[in-house]
């Protein structure tokens, strides 16, 4: 059975409370329970969230999962160190980038992802369902 690690970055701990018109009203913890049930027979899903860039880097570097699904939040557009950690890790395990909203339909500064070039794929704009699509892509 595969082990999948989901990493969420800054402000994603506020899903369901923050900008609900963009991100919806469901918390990630609530969604995660259903996601785990959906893939119960196919994989184990571990979850990590941090608002601290260095903690995200540490988690990527120490990951022993078969694949990483990452939504770095705002760090997507700014973090060279998260990009570098993914670049090192993605040579040995798949890393899939997820964005709940369509970053290309939002403010211009969100149109550039530093992570996309070093990830194996990206799922953008499908709401929370993007995590399910990302996991399905690595099974």
C-alpha positions as CSV (number, residue, x, y, z in Angstrom):
1,X,0.0,0.0,0.0
2,X,1.4,3.4,-0.9
3,X,2.0,6.2,1.5
4,X,1.0,9.7,0.3
5,X,2.0,12.9,2.2
6,X,-0.1,16.0,1.8
7,X,1.7,19.2,2.7
8,X,-0.3,22.4,3.1
9,X,1.4,25.8,3.5
10,X,0.6,29.2,4.9
11,X,-2.9,30.1,5.7
12,X,-4.4,26.8,4.6
13,X,-5.1,26.1,8.3
14,X,-7.9,28.7,7.8
15,X,-9.8,26.9,5.1
16,X,-13.5,27.1,5.7
17,X,-13.0,30.5,7.5
18,X,-10.9,32.6,5.2
19,X,-12.1,34.0,1.9
20,X,-14.9,31.4,1.6
21,X,-16.0,32.9,-1.7
22,X,-12.7,31.6,-3.1
23,X,-11.8,28.6,-1.0
24,X,-15.2,27.4,0.2
25,X,-16.7,26.8,3.7
26,X,-15.2,23.4,4.4
27,X,-12.2,23.0,6.7
28,X,-9.3,20.9,5.4
29,X,-9.5,18.5,8.4
30,X,-13.1,17.8,7.6
31,X,-12.3,17.2,3.9
32,X,-9.3,15.0,4.8
33,X,-11.4,12.5,6.7
34,X,-13.5,11.9,3.6
35,X,-10.4,11.8,1.4
36,X,-8.8,9.1,3.6
37,X,-12.1,7.1,3.4
38,X,-12.1,7.4,-0.5
39,X,-8.6,5.9,-0.7
40,X,-8.8,3.6,2.3
41,X,-7.9,0.4,0.3
42,X,-5.3,2.1,-1.9
43,X,-3.1,4.3,0.2
44,X,-2.4,5.8,3.6
45,X,-2.6,9.6,3.7
46,X,-0.4,11.6,6.1
47,X,-1.0,15.3,6.5
48,X,1.2,18.2,7.5
49,X,0.4,21.9,7.6
50,X,2.6,24.8,8.5
51,X,2.7,28.5,8.2
52,X,6.5,28.4,8.5
53,X,8.5,28.0,5.4
54,X,11.5,26.2,7.0
55,X,9.2,23.6,8.6
56,X,7.8,22.8,5.1
57,X,11.3,22.4,3.8
58,X,12.2,20.1,6.7
59,X,9.1,18.0,6.0
60,X,9.9,17.7,2.3
61,X,13.5,16.7,3.0
62,X,12.6,14.1,5.6
63,X,9.6,12.6,3.7
64,X,9.6,8.9,3.3
65,X,6.3,8.7,1.5
66,X,5.8,7.3,-2.0
67,X,4.5,10.6,-3.2
68,X,4.0,14.2,-2.0
69,X,0.9,16.3,-2.8
70,X,1.8,20.0,-2.0
71,X,-0.3,23.1,-1.8
72,X,2.3,25.7,-0.6
73,X,-0.3,28.5,-0.6
74,X,1.4,31.9,-1.1
75,X,4.8,30.3,-0.8
76,X,4.2,28.9,-4.3
77,X,5.0,32.4,-5.8
78,X,7.9,33.3,-3.5
79,X,9.8,30.4,-2.0
80,X,13.0,29.4,-3.8
81,X,13.9,27.1,-0.8
82,X,10.6,25.1,-1.0
83,X,11.3,24.8,-4.8
84,X,14.8,23.5,-4.1
85,X,13.6,21.0,-1.6
86,X,11.0,19.7,-4.1
87,X,13.6,19.6,-6.9
88,X,15.8,17.4,-4.7
89,X,12.9,15.1,-3.6
90,X,11.1,14.9,-7.0
91,X,14.0,13.0,-8.5
92,X,13.1,10.1,-6.2
93,X,9.4,10.4,-5.6
94,X,6.6,12.2,-7.5
95,X,5.5,15.6,-6.2
96,X,2.2,17.0,-7.3
97,X,1.3,20.7,-6.9
98,X,-2.3,21.5,-6.0
99,X,-4.1,24.9,-5.9
100,X,-7.7,25.1,-4.8
101,X,-8.4,28.2,-6.8
102,X,-7.3,28.9,-10.4
103,X,-4.2,30.9,-9.8
104,X,-4.2,32.1,-13.4
105,X,-7.6,33.7,-13.0
106,X,-6.6,35.7,-9.9
107,X,-4.1,38.6,-9.3
108,X,-1.2,38.7,-11.6
109,X,1.4,38.0,-8.9
110,X,-0.2,34.6,-8.4
111,X,0.3,33.7,-12.1
112,X,3.9,32.5,-11.5
113,X,4.5,29.3,-9.7
114,X,8.1,28.7,-8.7
115,X,7.1,25.1,-7.9
116,X,5.5,24.0,-11.1
117,X,8.8,23.5,-13.0
118,X,10.1,21.0,-10.4
119,X,6.9,19.2,-9.7
120,X,5.7,16.1,-11.7
121,X,2.3,17.8,-12.3
122,X,-0.1,20.4,-11.2
123,X,-3.8,20.4,-10.4
124,X,-5.2,23.9,-10.4
125,X,-8.7,25.3,-9.9
126,X,-10.8,22.3,-9.0
127,X,-11.4,23.3,-5.4
128,X,-10.6,20.7,-2.7
129,X,-11.3,18.0,-5.3
130,X,-7.8,18.8,-6.6
131,X,-6.3,16.8,-3.8
132,X,-8.2,13.8,-4.8
133,X,-7.2,14.2,-8.4
134,X,-3.5,14.6,-7.4
135,X,-3.6,11.4,-5.3
136,X,-5.3,9.5,-8.0
137,X,-2.6,10.5,-10.4
138,X,0.2,8.9,-8.4
139,X,-1.6,5.6,-7.6
